[in-house]
């Protein structure tokens, strides 16, 4: 279950204070693969950061049951002077992995990323796509109840996007996803509950097609 209770969130910009949410409340029943959709600036990525715990509301709180991943494909936390392998080792140690579990994680990420010898080169030498591949594999190397996906499957070539989507479809049997995307095809194929963000509010749809129609009919 995911529940937002009286969430308010604003940011200070060069143009003054911008309010994203004010006294926002909603809940999502358990066992659903969720898509947050809405126009640019509706607050989708802000909501993702709040759910992930990467940002905090001005007031109110997010209540979740089960473990939640960091945003899948997030590579901003990598240390550029370390190799891909050493970055993966660092994260794995933070999560308590050692011995055979550490070796399993390293093998999984190396195989999933498909970047060959670059896995043992400094991250600073990687292209953005290579970083995303390692970050994506690292996210999937751990078991979470919910995986947060913020446009992650829009990166990389067609082969990698297909591979990533299949990996998540395989995970859906045991875990759930929370997705932010502009691709309605991904919403249709991977989600069964839509939350439409508009005017600082959330409109829930159990009927995915109805939620998509409402989004597409917005001016």
For each residue, the residues with C-beta under 8 A, 3 or more apart:
1: 27 28 29 30 63 64 65
2: 27 28 34 51 62 63 64 65 146 178
3: 25 26 27 28 62 63 64
4: 7 24 25 26 27 50 60 61 62 63 202
5: 25 60 61 62 63
6: 23 24 25 59 60 61
7: 4 21 23 24 25 50 57 59 60 61 62
8: 19 21 22 23 24 57 58 59 60
9: 19 20 21 43 46 50 55 57 58
10: 17 18 19 20 58
11: 17 18 20
12: 16 17 18
13: 16 17 18
14:
15: 18
16: 12 13
17: 10 11 12 13
18: 10 11 12 13 15
19: 8 9 10 22 200
20: 9 10 11 43 46 200
21: 7 8 9 24 43 46 47 57 200
22: 8 19 200
23: 6 7 8 60
24: 4 6 7 8 21 60 200 201 202
25: 3 4 5 6 7 60
26: 3 4 195 202 204
27: 1 2 3 4
28: 1 2 3 32 34 193 195 204
29: 1 32 193
30: 1 65
31: 176
32: 28 29 176 192 193
33: 172 176 177 178 179 190 191 192 193
34: 2 28 176 177 178 179 191 193 194 195
35: 179 180 181 186 187 190 191 193 194 195 208 211
36: 44 47 48 178 179 180 195 197
37: 44 180 181 182 184 187 194 195 196 197 211 212 215
38: 42 43 44 196 197 198 215
39: 42 198 218
40:
41:
42: 38 39 197 198
43: 9 20 21 38 46 47 197 200
44: 36 37 38 47 48 150 180 197
45: 48 49 150 180
46: 9 20 21 43 49 50 55
47: 21 36 43 44 50 51 180 197
48: 36 44 45 51 52 71 148 150 178 180
49: 45 46 52 54 55 71
50: 4 7 9 46 47 53 54 55 56 57 62
51: 2 47 48 62 64 68 148 178
52: 48 49 55 68 69 70 71 148
53: 50 56 62 68
54: 49 50 70 71
55: 9 46 49 50 52
56: 50 53
57: 7 8 9 21 50 60 61 62
58: 8 9 10
59: 6 7 8
60: 4 5 6 7 8 23 24 25 57
61: 4 5 6 7 57
62: 2 3 4 5 7 50 51 53 57
63: 1 2 3 4 5
64: 1 2 3 51 68 146
65: 1 2 30 145
66: 144 145 146
67: 144 145 146
68: 51 52 53 64 144 145 146 148 178
69: 52 72 139 142 144 146 147 148
70: 52 54 74 139 148
71: 48 49 52 54 74 148 149 150 152
72: 69 135 136 139 140 147 148 149 150 152
73: 132 135 136 139 149 150 152 155
74: 70 71 77 135 139 150
75: 78 128 131 132 134 135
76:
77: 74
78: 75 82 87 123 131 134 135
79: 82 86 87 90 123
80: 122 123 124
81: 122 123 124
82: 78 79 86 87 90 122 123
83: 86 87 119 120 121 122 123
84: 87 88 109 113 115 118 119 120 121 123 126 134
85: 88 89 106 110 119 120
86: 79 82 83 89 90
87: 78 79 82 83 84 90 91 123 134 138
88: 84 85 91 92 105 106 109 134 138 141
89: 85 86 92 93 102 106
90: 79 82 86 87 93 94
91: 87 88 94 95 138
92: 88 89 95 97 101 102 105 106 141
93: 89 90 96 97 98 102
94: 90 91
95: 91 92 142
96: 93
97: 92 93 101 102 105
98: 93 101 102
99: 102 103
100: 103 104
101: 92 97 98 104 105
102: 89 92 93 97 98 99 105 106
103: 99 100 106 107
104: 100 101 107 108
105: 88 92 97 101 102 108 109 138 141 142
106: 85 88 89 92 102 103 109 110
107: 103 104 110 111
108: 104 105 111 112 137 140 141
109: 84 88 105 106 112 113 119 134 137 138 141
110: 85 106 107 113 119 137
111: 107 108 114 137
112: 108 109 133 136 137 140 141 163 167
113: 84 109 110 119 130 133 134 136 137
114: 111 133 160
115: 84 118 119 126 130 133 134
116: 119
117: 120 121
118: 84 115 121 125 126 130
119: 83 84 85 109 110 113 115 116 134
120: 83 84 85 117
121: 83 84 117 118 125 126
122: 80 81 82 83 125
123: 78 79 80 81 82 83 84 87 126 131 134
124: 80 81
125: 118 121 122
126: 84 115 118 121 123 130 131 134
127: 130 131
128: 75 131 132 155
129: 132 133 155 156 157 160
130: 113 115 118 126 127 133 134
131: 75 78 123 126 127 128 134 135
132: 73 75 128 129 135 136 152 155 156
133: 112 113 114 115 129 130 136 137 156 160
134: 75 78 84 87 88 109 113 115 119 123 126 130 131 137 138
135: 72 73 74 75 78 131 132 138 139
136: 72 73 112 113 132 133 139 140 152 155 164
137: 108 109 110 111 112 113 133 134 140 141
138: 87 88 91 105 109 134 135 141 142
139: 69 70 72 73 74 135 136 142 147
140: 72 108 112 136 137 147 167 171
141: 88 92 105 108 109 112 137 138
142: 69 95 105 138 139
143: 174 175
144: 66 67 68 69 147 175
145: 65 66 67 68 175 176
146: 2 64 66 67 68 69 175 176 177 178
147: 69 72 139 140 144 168 171 175 176 177 178
148: 48 51 52 68 69 70 71 72 177 178
149: 71 72 73 152 153 168 177 178 179 180 181
150: 44 45 48 71 72 73 74 179 180
151: 154 155 180 181 182
152: 71 72 73 132 136 149 155 164
153: 149 161 164 165 168 181 183 186
154: 151 161 181 183
155: 73 128 129 132 136 151 152 160 161
156: 129 132 133 159 160 161 164
157: 129 160 161
158: 161 162
159: 156 162 163
160: 114 129 133 155 156 157 163 164
161: 153 154 155 156 157 158 164 165
162: 158 159 165 166
163: 112 159 160 166 167
164: 136 152 153 156 160 161 167 168
165: 153 161 162 168 169 186 189 190
166: 162 163 169 170
167: 112 140 163 164 170 171
168: 147 149 153 164 165 171 172 177 190
169: 165 166 172 189 190
170: 166 167 173
171: 140 147 167 168 174 175 177
172: 33 168 169 175 176 177 190
173: 170
174: 143 171
175: 143 144 145 146 147 171 172
176: 31 32 33 34 145 146 147 172
177: 33 34 146 147 148 149 168 171 172 190 191
178: 2 33 34 36 48 51 68 146 147 148 149
179: 33 34 35 36 149 150 186 187 190 191
180: 35 36 37 44 45 47 48 149 150 151
181: 35 37 149 151 153 154 186 187
182: 37 151
183: 153 154 186 187
184: 37 187 188 212 215 216
185: 188 189
186: 35 153 165 179 181 183 189 190 191
187: 35 37 179 181 183 184 190 191 194 208 211 212
188: 184 185 191 208 209 212
189: 165 169 185 186
190: 33 35 165 168 169 172 177 179 186 187
191: 33 34 35 177 179 186 187 188 194 208
192: 32 33 208
193: 28 29 32 33 34 35 204 205 206 208
194: 34 35 37 187 191 204 205 208 210 211 212 215
195: 26 28 34 35 36 37 202 203 204 205 211
196: 37 38 202 203 204 205 211 214 215
197: 36 37 38 42 43 44 47 201 202
198: 38 39 42 201 203 218
199:
200: 19 20 21 22 24 43
201: 24 197 198
202: 4 24 26 195 196 197
203: 195 196 198 211 214
204: 26 28 193 194 195 196
205: 193 194 195 196 208 210 211 214
206: 193
207: 210 211
208: 35 187 188 191 192 193 194 205 211 212
209: 188 212 213
210: 194 205 207 213 214
211: 35 37 187 194 195 196 203 205 207 208 214 215
212: 37 184 187 188 194 208 209 215 216
213: 209 210 216 217
214: 196 203 205 210 211 217 218
215: 37 38 184 194 196 211 212 218
216: 184 212 213
217: 213 214
218: 39 198 214 215
219:
